[in-house]
Amino acid sequence: MKLLFLFFIVSFFGFSALSNEVIDIDDFGENPGNLGMKMYIPESVKNDSVSNIPVVVALHGCSQTLKNLMEGSGWNELAEENDFIVLYPMQKFINNTSLCFNWFKNKDISEDKGESRSIKNMIDFVIQHYKINQQKIFIYGLSAGAAMSVSMMANYPEMFKAGAIFAGAPHGIAKNGFQGMKVMLNVPNKTSEEWGQEIPNYNEKVNYPNLVVVHGEDDNVVSIQSSFELIKQWKYLKKVDNEDRIKEENFGDNNLVQRISYADSSDQECIIFYQLKEVGHEITVDEGEKGNQGGKANMYATDIGFYSTYFVVKDFGLLVE
């Protein structure tokens, strides 16, 4: 009888498969971007032992598999330890042969259109079916996934509390595929106000999401200048002056990591930048068993003794003490 009940629930919600790692969601509503949706649900959520559940939306990079993303970043392990759901939007080959989110196409990065709308509908699905704390929805992405994450925060600023952008770009930096290829290494230099004007329906009364930026100095796919320009854009949105708030060299006693933070008008940290030496187009991990260690080195992740996902979770305020 319990198995029949479980089958009914799975079918009713559109869950096409269950595993120890992820759930496939076949029908999350309107899907104009033709994306796939997967989720990781920690045991505490499955057992209904927690409420006010946070959500992290994690967007992969070009050609990056879900397995690679999960193993490298360690998102599922951190979700299990800290009681939050991870939502994985997935690109399809038919949309982009390199499996990149189309961060450079107006039809996919415009509010309520294309891939942007599909991802929003995925989040709405999670809100409808779980006891979600809507004040604790976050987004994370690498490369093309990072650029799409920025567009999601630009389009739906009141939906997200913060985003973590690994080798991403400002919203509006490209309007087509040709521009997209060009600006990855030849990044336009604009003022904060000029970048701010790229934000659709900008409203100075809106509290735009906080921002965590991570970028390697040796990135030869997306220039680190792209992150400098993104920070300019977000300074405009968060009304931050040009002065660094705190600059920490050798962050965490690691001489490859510099952490710079900026404060808003209420002196609250709202933009954080991790600038990484000797790191290319990848995330960073710290393989080990200590509390601030994790992740796994692979094609898109390198071990420099700095578990970037852990510090993103910490900066998001999601660590369970």
Secondary structure, 3 states (H helix, E strand, C coil): CHHHHHHHHHHHHCEEECCCCCEEECCCCCCCCCCEEEEECCHHHHCCCCCCEEEEEEECCCCCCHHHHHHHHCHHHHHHHHCCEEEEEECCCCCCCCCCCCCCCHHHHCCCCHHHHHHHHHHHHHHHHCCEEEEEEEEEEECHHHHHHHHHHHHCCCCCCEEEEECCCCCCCCCCHHHHHHHCCCCCCCCHHHHHCCCCCCCCCCCCCEEEEEEECCCCCCCCHHHHHHHHHHHHHHCCCCCCCEEECCHHHCCCEEEEEEECCCCCEEEEEEEECCCCCCEEEECCCCCCCECCCECCEEECCCCHHHHHHHHHCCCCC
